[in-house]
Amino acid sequence: MNRDDRDLLVISERLLEEYRDLLSQQGKENASYWIPKAMFEVVQRRNMAQAELLLKKCQAVELQDPSWRLSLAFVAILRADYQAALRHYDGAFQLNPAIGLVLDIEGFVHWWIEKQKGPPALYLVGADPNLSHRADRILSQGWKPTLRRSAVDKCSSLPGSLTSLVPC
């Protein structure tokens, strides 16, 4: 990461902490602080354990918010825990997230892949929301979740495909 990007992240994190102070003064806690803070842990410090801990705090205050579940799926992919990633995706999409949120998450994942050069599993698991949870009947035909697994990979016989990595 170049110096300008790092400087912007430091400024952003400082502003996020000021936002948390404001929330604390109002006696509030919500996902709008914990999720960005967790992503800072991932981007700046590569601290997946801390990011996961912060995201799980959202469960207590924002159970019906799909944002933290989608973020947990991303962290699970980086930890190579594809089973957990699929569970988090499924949980998020059961809450019918707004398309804008899904596009924001997708944009972040693409930014990560571009800047960090992987991991390739982000492409595979990232296909799950697009293929298993589309509202479009034709696009999702044949890709709908099954009783045993959420992402049905039509190429499961190919080495390295998601379903070859994740047992049923």
Legacy VTK file of the C-alpha trace (Angstrom):
# vtk DataFile Version 3.0
C-alpha trace
ASCII
DATASET POLYDATA
POINTS 168 float
0.000 0.000 0.000
1.406 3.377 -0.912
1.987 6.188 1.571
-0.991 8.302 0.408
-3.373 5.365 0.883
-1.927 4.675 4.327
-2.279 8.330 5.327
-5.920 8.346 4.241
-6.571 5.195 6.255
-5.003 6.741 9.363
-7.161 9.873 8.986
-10.256 7.764 8.358
-9.609 5.636 11.415
-9.169 8.751 13.571
-12.492 10.109 12.302
-14.116 6.755 12.969
-12.901 6.894 16.581
-14.384 10.390 16.912
-17.666 8.958 15.609
-17.505 6.228 18.259
-16.977 8.862 20.946
-20.084 10.657 19.713
-22.096 7.408 19.783
-20.855 6.708 23.315
-22.018 10.123 24.484
-25.471 9.230 23.163
-25.351 5.811 24.823
-25.496 3.988 21.492
-23.549 1.170 19.943
-24.177 0.001 16.422
-22.731 -1.722 13.410
-21.884 1.581 11.725
-18.819 1.739 13.989
-17.865 -1.927 14.426
-17.904 -2.895 10.736
-15.547 -0.161 9.480
-13.313 -0.672 12.522
-13.102 -4.389 11.707
-12.204 -3.620 8.112
-9.450 -1.293 9.350
-8.070 -4.238 11.327
-8.022 -6.276 8.129
-6.619 -3.616 5.797
-4.117 -1.885 8.078
-3.043 -4.616 10.463
-3.994 -7.910 8.789
-5.525 -8.851 12.134
-8.295 -11.252 11.137
-8.928 -12.430 14.704
-9.553 -8.874 15.936
-11.719 -8.110 12.908
-13.831 -11.187 13.575
-14.185 -10.249 17.242
-15.346 -6.722 16.331
-17.826 -8.020 13.766
-19.309 -10.474 16.238
-20.088 -7.521 18.532
-22.601 -6.460 15.882
-24.647 -9.572 16.526
-25.673 -8.301 19.948
-26.768 -4.860 18.731
-27.750 -5.383 15.082
-28.954 -8.980 14.724
-31.069 -8.193 11.635
-28.343 -6.216 9.815
-26.816 -8.247 6.948
-23.746 -5.946 6.709
-21.765 -7.557 9.493
-22.577 -11.038 8.208
-21.264 -10.136 4.747
-18.149 -8.673 6.361
-17.671 -11.835 8.435
-17.903 -13.856 5.215
-15.073 -11.770 3.759
-12.903 -12.301 6.841
-13.691 -16.036 6.799
-12.475 -16.238 3.189
-9.217 -14.539 4.131
-8.819 -17.116 6.915
-9.540 -19.877 4.336
-12.645 -20.954 6.286
-14.937 -21.378 3.271
-17.611 -23.266 5.197
-18.019 -20.319 7.597
-18.008 -17.866 4.677
-20.903 -19.694 3.050
-22.833 -19.782 6.349
-22.358 -16.033 6.769
-23.436 -15.358 3.176
-26.533 -17.500 3.678
-27.395 -15.715 6.930
-26.971 -12.316 5.292
-29.067 -13.136 2.255
-31.876 -14.566 4.357
-32.287 -10.968 5.575
-32.739 -9.680 2.005
-29.994 -7.032 1.964
-30.431 -3.963 -0.208
-28.748 -4.224 -3.598
-26.682 -1.113 -2.772
-25.148 -2.896 0.217
-24.306 -5.955 -1.875
-22.686 -3.754 -4.530
-20.684 -1.883 -1.862
-19.380 -5.161 -0.424
-18.628 -6.442 -3.911
-16.749 -3.216 -4.666
-14.654 -3.609 -1.518
-13.831 -7.219 -2.416
-12.735 -6.175 -5.909
-10.610 -3.383 -4.419
-9.011 -5.908 -2.064
-8.277 -8.349 -4.885
-6.722 -5.593 -6.978
-4.588 -4.169 -4.150
-3.680 -7.417 -2.393
-3.583 -9.751 -5.410
-5.917 -12.325 -3.962
-6.631 -14.717 -2.507
-8.248 -16.453 -5.501
-10.916 -17.918 -3.198
-12.500 -14.449 -3.089
-13.531 -14.975 -6.692
-15.026 -18.365 -5.898
-16.908 -17.562 -2.717
-17.750 -14.103 -4.000
-19.712 -15.818 -6.756
-22.072 -17.306 -4.158
-24.162 -14.152 -3.629
-24.327 -13.589 -7.358
-25.240 -17.131 -8.267
-27.185 -18.517 -5.326
-29.157 -15.486 -4.184
-30.134 -13.607 -7.334
-33.756 -12.596 -7.521
-33.648 -13.140 -11.272
-35.246 -16.541 -11.913
-33.328 -17.184 -15.141
-29.890 -16.144 -13.855
-30.215 -18.215 -10.707
-31.724 -21.263 -12.401
-29.701 -24.270 -11.388
-27.717 -22.307 -8.807
-30.288 -22.062 -6.016
-29.225 -23.256 -2.562
-29.742 -26.926 -1.860
-30.641 -28.536 1.432
-27.044 -29.586 2.057
-24.990 -26.678 0.678
-25.674 -23.091 -0.333
-23.435 -22.648 -3.360
-23.962 -25.270 -6.037
-20.901 -25.057 -8.237
-21.678 -26.379 -11.718
-17.943 -26.982 -12.103
-17.559 -28.982 -8.894
-15.658 -31.716 -10.703
-12.884 -29.246 -11.564
-9.893 -29.129 -9.194
-9.935 -25.984 -7.092
-13.653 -25.327 -7.432
-15.407 -24.100 -4.326
-17.473 -27.226 -3.742
-14.400 -29.404 -4.105
-12.959 -27.399 -1.177
-16.102 -27.420 0.979
-17.501 -30.829 1.956
-21.274 -31.302 1.986
LINES 1 169
168 0 1 2 3 4 5 6 7 8 9 10 11 12 13 14 15 16 17 18 19 20 21 22 23 24 25 26 27 28 29 30 31 32 33 34 35 36 37 38 39 40 41 42 43 44 45 46 47 48 49 50 51 52 53 54 55 56 57 58 59 60 61 62 63 64 65 66 67 68 69 70 71 72 73 74 75 76 77 78 79 80 81 82 83 84 85 86 87 88 89 90 91 92 93 94 95 96 97 98 99 100 101 102 103 104 105 106 107 108 109 110 111 112 113 114 115 116 117 118 119 120 121 122 123 124 125 126 127 128 129 130 131 132 133 134 135 136 137 138 139 140 141 142 143 144 145 146 147 148 149 150 151 152 153 154 155 156 157 158 159 160 161 162 163 164 165 166 167
